[in-house]
Amino acid sequence: MDTIQVIVLPFLRLDVIFEVIMWGELVSGALSGISAMLCIHFFLGMISRMGLMPGYSSAFDLQRQVAGVVLSMP
């Protein structure tokens, strides 16, 4: 039967590591990443249904033009 050897490192204490981890920031970052992926997923689905050709939805075309102007400003 094999035995498992445990190496104890004095500088690697799990109780201290878990106290140092900022769980609120970690969970907040994970949730924002998940919500960003969901937004991108649904936005790309909307684009594939509507298309990017001008004239099909004037509100979407107007939004793209306004965003282009605003983003090109210094």
N, C-alpha and C positions, 0 to 999 in steps of 0.2 A: 504494500500500500504506500502510495506517495504521500509525503508530508509537504505541507505548504509552509514556507518560511516567511515570516513577516519581518520586514526591515523597518525599524522604528527610527525615524529621523527627528532629532530634537527640534529642528527649525520648521518642520512640517507638521503642525498640530492642527487637526481638523476643527477642533472647537474654536480656535482663534480664526481660522480661515472663514468659517461660517459667520462669525461675528463681523468680519471685515466686509463681506459681500453686501452691497447695497441692494437688497431685494426689491425695493420699490422702483428704483431706476431700471433694474434688470427686467422686471415685469412690464414696466411702462414702455421700454424700448421694444420688447417682444410684441406687445400689443400694437404699437405703432407700425412695426414692420408687417404684421399680419393685415392690418387695415389698409396699408399702402398696397400690398399685393392684391387684396380684394378689390380695391378701387381700380387698379390697373386692369384687372381681369374683366370687370364689368364695363369699363370704358372701352376696352378693345372689342368686347362683344357688341357694344352699341355702334362702334365705328364699322364693324363688319356688316351689321344690318343696314345702317344708313348709307355707308360709303362716304368717300371724301370728295366726290364730284360736286362742284358748285351748282347751286340751283335746286337741289333736292330738299334741303332744309335751310332756309335763309337765316334762321336764328343761329344755327350752328356755324354757318359761314361768317355771320357778323361777329360771333364770339371769337372765331379764329382770327379775324382781321384785327379786332380790338386787342386781343392778346399779343398778336405780332407787333402792333404799334407800341403797346406798353412795354413789352420785353426788349424792344430795340432802342428805347430811350436810355440815355446814359445816366 
